[in-house]
């Protein structure tokens, strides 16, 4: 009887080791399949997995509260700026319009959002007209001073007023942000990148 119990314990031990080995092999196989999936190669800054830029809560020009969830299913290109910007902002929005053209029949899956950093001067009426000059599909978003600061901080966007005579301009970050259709921050688009490079990155997100 003692010998039989010992044999049972040995068989049980071997079975446990075998099952553990099989589980390990299965886990390795699954990991191998995941690792073999090709990762997108972006021309811009790969921000996949970034701990910031998760969401925003702002108003559109109709006064409706907007978040990233409202644009789920589309690639979102988000730019921070102000309507009196002399160069960077109009250049970025002109490029965005060119990108829409380059996307062809997939252009409707791109939503361009322009967030003002200057809500004191960029009223809803101004924000309705300014982005539309570049493309009728572009949407302007705004908040009050506190909301604007909170969203800028969420995206690590720098901005500050610079006095100019009896008025002011703004110094601000120039990186645009691209989100995939699931609403995840994926790419930072530099202001020096071409429309072709930007379109390349957005196509990667659309596949």
N, C-alpha and C positions, 0 to 999 in steps of 0.2 A: 504493500500500500504506500509506504514511504517513497519507494522508487517510482511508482506511478505518479505521485504528486510532484516529484521533482521533474519528471518528463513533461508534465502538463505545464509547469512553470517555465521550462525551457522553450516549449512551443509557443506559449503566450508571449514570451520575451521576443522571440524571433519574429512573430507576427507584428508586434508593436514596432520593431525596427524596420520591417518591410513596409508597413503602412507609412511610417515617418519618411522613409526614403522616397516612396511614391509621391507623397505630398510635396516634398522638397523639389522633386523633379518636375511636378506639375507647376509649382510656383515659379521655378526657373524658366520653364517653357513659356508661361504667361508673360513673365518679365521680358523674355527675349522677343516675343511678338510685339510688345509695347515699344521696346527699345528700337526695333527695326522699322517702326513707322516713321516716315520722313518728316522732319521738322521744317517749317517754312523758313526760307532764307530771305530776310528782309533787307532792303536797302537802307531803311531808317533804323532807329534805335529799338532793339527788341526789348519790350517792356513786359513780356509774358511773365505772369506771376508776381508783378509788382504789388507791394503792400499798400500803395496809395492809388488815387484816381479810381475809386470803386464806384462812385455815383455822384449825382448832384441833385439839388432840388431848387429849381428856378422857375420863373414865369415866362411864357411866350407872350407875343405882342397882343394876344386876346385876353391876357390875364389868367390863363390856365396854368396850373402848376405842372411842371414837367420833370421827369426823371429819366434815367437811361431805359427803364422798363418800357417806356412809351415807344421806343424805337427798336424793340426786340425784333429780330429777324432781318435787320439791316446792318450794314457796316456804318458806323458813325464816325465822322471826322469832326473833331471838336477843336475850335480855335478860340483863344482868349485874346481880346484886344479892345479897341475903342474906335468909334467912328471918325474921330478927328486925327487918327493915326496917319502920318504923312506917307509912309512907305511899306512897312512890314505887313500891316493888316490888309491893305488892298492887294498887295502882292500875293499873300496867302490865299485870299478869296478868289483872285484871278486864276491862280494855279488850281484851286479846287474846281472851278468851272471847267478848266481844261481837262482835269481828271475825269469829270463826268462824261465829257465827250469821248475820251479815250476808252472808257468802260463800255461804250456802245450799248448793246441791249441789256446790259446789267446795271446801267446807270440808275435805274429806279430803286436799286437795292442799296444805294448810298444816300445817307442823310448827312448833310453838312450843317453844323450848329455853330453859331457865332455868339460867344458870351462876352458881354461888355464888362470891362473893368472900370468903367466911368459912368455909373448909373446917375450921377448928378446932372450930367448933360445928355446922356443917351436915353431919352425918354422912350416910351413904347412906340410913339409915332416915328421917331428917328430910327429905332431898331426895326420897325416894319419896312422902312424904305431902304435902308443901307444895304443889308445882305441881298435884297432882291435886285439891286443894280447888277450884281454879278451872276445870279441865277434865281429864277422865281421859286425854286424849290428850297433855297437856303432859309433857315429859320434863325431868327434872333432871339436870344434869351437874356434875361436880366433879373437882378434882385436888388434889395436895398443895400446900403453900405455894409451892414453886418453880414448879410447873406453872401454878398460878393466876396468879402474877405474870407468867409468860411469855405466857400467853394475853391477859391484860389489856393488856400492853404491845403485843402484836400488833394489838389493836383500839384502841389509844390510849385505853383506859379508865383513868380516874384513880380510886384509892381509897386510903383511909388509916383507921387506927383512931383513934377519938376516945374517950378515957377518960370513963366515966360512973360515978362512985362506985367500987365494987369490980368493975365490969365495963367494957364498952366497946360503942360502936356504930361504924358505918362511915359516913364520907362517901364518896360515889362518883358517877361520871358517871351520867347518866340517859337517855342516848340508846340506843334499841333499834336493832338492825340487821336489815335485810331482804335476803335473797338470792334471786335468781331460780332457776328449776328447774335451771339449769346450774351452780349453786354460785357465782355471781358476786355480790359485794357490790354492791347497787344503791341502797339508800335508808337514810337515818338517820331514825328516827321519834322526834320530840321527845315528852317526857312531857306536853306541853300539847295535843297533837293529839287530836282526837276519834276515836272508833271508826270513824265514817263516813269521815273523811279517811284513816285508816290502811287501811281496807278498800279505798278507792279506789286507793291505791298498790299494794296487793297484787293487785288485779284487773289493773292494768297489767302486772304481772310474770307473771300467769297467761295473758295473751293470746298 
